[in-house]
Structure formats: C-alpha cells, structure tokens
Amino acid sequence: MFQQFKNIDTAFKHIKLFSYLFIIANVATMCFCIYKSYSIVNQAQNRVHILYNGKVLEAIASDRKTNLPVELRDHIKTFHEDFFTLVPDDKQIDASITKALYLADGSAKTAYDNLKEADYFNNLISGNINQQIQVDSIHLDLNAYPYGFTCYATEKLIRATSTVTRKLITRGKVSDLKTETDNNPHGFLIQDWEILQNNDEQVKNTTP
C-alpha cells in the first residue's frame, strides 16, 4: 500500500515537472514568435515601392546614420562646387553663389561679401576667367556635434593665356536641420565656415 502511495507521489512529481517544462516551452515559443513578428514588420517598413515607367520597383530604406558620412561629404562638396565653380558671367555667378548660400549660414555670406567688396567677381568677369574646383578630400569629425570638417581642394583659374592652380583648404561645422528642401536636399547646414588657405601653387602659360 505504501508502495502505491510512493508510485503516485513519483508520478505526480513527473507530471508537475512536465507541466513546468511545457509552460516554459510555450513561453519561449511565444517570445520567439513576437520577436519574429516585429522583425518582419520592421523589414516591411524598410521596403519602399516606387512606380517608375509603369513598373513597380522595390527599394530598401536604410537608416540615415549608415549613410551619414556620405551625405555630409556630398553636402560639403556641393557647397564648395557651387561657391567656387564660376564663369565670367554676373548672372551665373549670382545664381551659383545663391545655391551655395542655401547650404550654409551667415559665415558663407560674409565670405562672399568680402570677396565682392574686393572686386573679386568683377575681376573674373573683366579678365574673362573661368574658375573651376576639384574637391580632393574631406575629413570629418563625427565624434562631436555639430560635425567638424576640413575640405582640401584644387582650384584652377583658366585664362586665355595661362592657367593658375591654387591649393584651397577650408573648415567648418555641419549641423542637421532635420528638414530637407529642394534647395537643401540633404537637410544640413554648414556653420562657422572659413577659408584657411587659397594660395597659388602653379602658373602654366598656354600661349603658343
């Protein structure tokens, strides 16, 4: 009789253990399903469908932090190209500088005003000079906000008789406006911009 009670007690312990394991397995399965559901939802949200020429194309949306260095460099490069790539035409100069000023704060406007007061742009026009710029490299500091940068570029002043090559170095900071517009597609703003160096390196005569 005691053996019977012992067997019942052992069976009860086994059932109890099995019940605990069953509950734990259900909880683990439920947690896994919830995790997978969130993962699938996030993947679906990152998919963007674009209608192009009557065809539905799928694009993947990425986190901005992933592309931050690329976007910052493109913003900085675009600003410098708009500010320094000029032809001897007052309307083109005004249009190009205006585009550049959308990408920066008052420090760029101050630099423009200083150049204008020094008759820099009038000299380009009267001398029939094409000014071109090639951005060589942009060094970013992403450890502090606003993000600091130093831009290294090669500037060329092309005349009918000669080509002057200059080494251009500028620096500044970039803040995130959190808003993108047609005039500022990346939504960044260059601040405290200054020209550190803009010296002639080479003069090449093109007269035969």
C-alpha positions in Angstrom: 0.0 0.0 0.0 2.9 2.3 0.9 4.5 1.4 -2.4 1.3 2.5 -4.2 1.4 5.9 -2.5 5.1 6.2 -3.4 4.3 5.5 -7.0 1.5 8.1 -7.1 3.8 10.7 -5.5 6.5 10.0 -8.1 4.0 10.2 -10.9 2.7 13.5 -9.6 6.3 14.9 -9.5 6.8 13.8 -13.1 3.6 15.4 -14.2 4.5 18.6 -12.3 7.9 18.7 -13.9 6.4 18.0 -17.4 3.9 20.8 -16.8 6.7 23.3 -15.9 8.7 22.3 -19.0 5.6 22.6 -21.2 4.8 26.1 -19.8 8.4 27.2 -20.3 8.4 25.9 -23.9 5.2 27.7 -24.6 6.6 31.0 -23.2 9.8 30.6 -25.3 7.8 29.8 -28.4 5.6 32.9 -27.8 8.6 35.2 -27.3 10.2 33.9 -30.4 7.0 34.5 -32.4 6.7 38.0 -31.1 10.3 38.7 -31.9 9.9 37.4 -35.5 6.7 39.4 -35.9 8.5 42.7 -35.0 11.4 41.7 -37.3 9.1 41.1 -40.2 7.2 44.4 -39.6 10.5 46.3 -39.5 11.6 44.7 -42.7 8.3 45.5 -44.4 8.6 49.2 -43.2 12.0 49.4 -44.7 10.7 48.4 -48.1 9.7 51.2 -50.4 7.8 50.6 -53.6 8.4 53.0 -56.4 6.3 53.4 -59.6 8.7 54.0 -62.5 7.6 54.0 -66.1 4.5 51.9 -65.2 6.6 49.3 -63.3 6.6 48.8 -59.6 10.2 48.7 -58.3 11.2 47.8 -54.7 13.8 49.9 -52.9 15.2 49.3 -49.4 15.1 52.2 -46.9 18.2 52.5 -44.8 19.0 54.2 -41.5 20.4 57.7 -42.1 23.2 57.0 -39.6 24.5 54.4 -42.0 24.9 57.0 -44.8 25.7 60.0 -42.6 29.4 60.3 -43.7 28.4 60.0 -47.4 25.6 62.6 -47.1 27.8 65.0 -45.2 30.6 64.8 -47.8 28.2 65.3 -50.6 26.7 68.3 -48.9 30.1 69.9 -48.3 31.3 69.1 -51.8 28.2 70.5 -53.4 28.6 73.7 -51.4 32.2 74.2 -52.5 31.4 73.4 -56.1 28.6 76.0 -56.2 30.7 78.6 -54.4 33.9 78.3 -56.3 32.9 77.0 -59.8 32.3 80.2 -61.7 32.3 81.5 -65.2 32.8 85.2 -66.3 29.1 86.0 -66.3 27.5 88.0 -63.5 24.1 86.2 -63.7 25.7 82.8 -63.5 27.9 83.9 -60.6 24.8 85.2 -58.7 22.9 82.0 -59.4 25.7 79.7 -58.3 26.5 81.7 -55.1 22.8 81.8 -54.3 22.6 78.0 -54.5 25.7 77.7 -52.2 24.3 80.1 -49.6 21.2 77.9 -49.1 23.6 75.2 -47.8 25.5 77.4 -45.2 24.9 80.0 -42.6 25.9 83.7 -42.4 29.6 82.8 -42.4 29.5 81.9 -46.1 27.6 85.1 -46.8 30.3 87.1 -45.0 33.0 85.4 -47.1 31.0 86.3 -50.3 30.5 89.9 -49.2 34.3 90.2 -48.5 35.1 88.8 -52.0 32.6 91.1 -53.6 34.0 94.2 -51.8 37.4 93.3 -53.1 36.1 93.2 -56.6 37.0 89.5 -56.9 34.0 88.6 -59.1 34.3 91.7 -61.3 37.9 90.8 -61.9 36.8 87.3 -63.0 34.4 88.9 -65.5 36.7 91.6 -66.8 39.6 89.1 -67.1 37.3 86.5 -68.8 38.5 83.9 -66.2 36.8 80.5 -65.7 37.2 79.3 -62.1 37.0 75.6 -61.5 37.3 73.5 -58.4 38.1 69.8 -57.7 37.4 68.6 -54.2 40.3 66.3 -53.3 39.3 65.1 -49.9 37.0 65.9 -47.0 38.0 65.0 -43.4 35.1 64.6 -41.0 34.9 64.6 -37.2 31.8 62.6 -36.2 32.8 62.4 -32.5 31.2 65.8 -31.7 28.1 67.7 -32.8 27.9 69.8 -34.9 30.2 67.7 -37.1 33.5 69.3 -37.9 35.1 69.1 -41.3 38.2 70.1 -43.2 38.0 70.3 -47.0 41.0 70.0 -49.3 40.5 71.1 -52.9 42.4 72.2 -56.0 41.2 75.4 -57.7 42.0 76.5 -61.2 41.7 79.9 -62.8 41.7 79.5 -66.5 42.6 82.4 -68.7 43.2 82.6 -72.5 46.9 82.8 -71.9 47.5 80.9 -68.6 46.1 78.6 -66.0 46.7 79.2 -62.3 46.4 76.3 -59.9 45.6 77.0 -56.3 45.5 74.9 -53.2 42.3 75.5 -51.3 41.7 74.5 -47.7 38.6 75.3 -45.7 37.0 74.2 -42.5 33.7 74.5 -40.7 31.0 72.6 -38.9 27.8 70.9 -40.2 24.5 70.7 -38.2 21.4 68.7 -39.1 18.3 70.8 -39.8 16.1 67.7 -39.7 14.3 69.2 -42.8 15.0 68.6 -46.4 14.0 71.1 -49.1 14.5 71.5 -52.9 17.3 74.0 -52.2 18.9 71.8 -49.5 18.2 68.2 -50.3 20.3 66.7 -47.5 18.9 69.0 -44.8 22.3 70.0 -43.4 23.7 73.5 -42.7 27.4 74.5 -42.8 28.4 76.8 -40.0 31.4 78.8 -39.0 32.9 78.3 -42.5 36.3 79.9 -43.1 39.0 79.7 -45.8 42.3 78.6 -44.3 44.4 78.7 -47.4 43.9 79.7 -51.0 47.4 80.2 -52.4 48.8 79.9 -56.0 50.8 76.7 -56.5 51.5 76.7 -60.2 51.1 79.1 -63.2 51.1 77.4 -66.6 51.3 79.6 -69.7 49.1 78.4 -72.5 50.2 80.9 -75.1 52.0 79.1 -78.0 
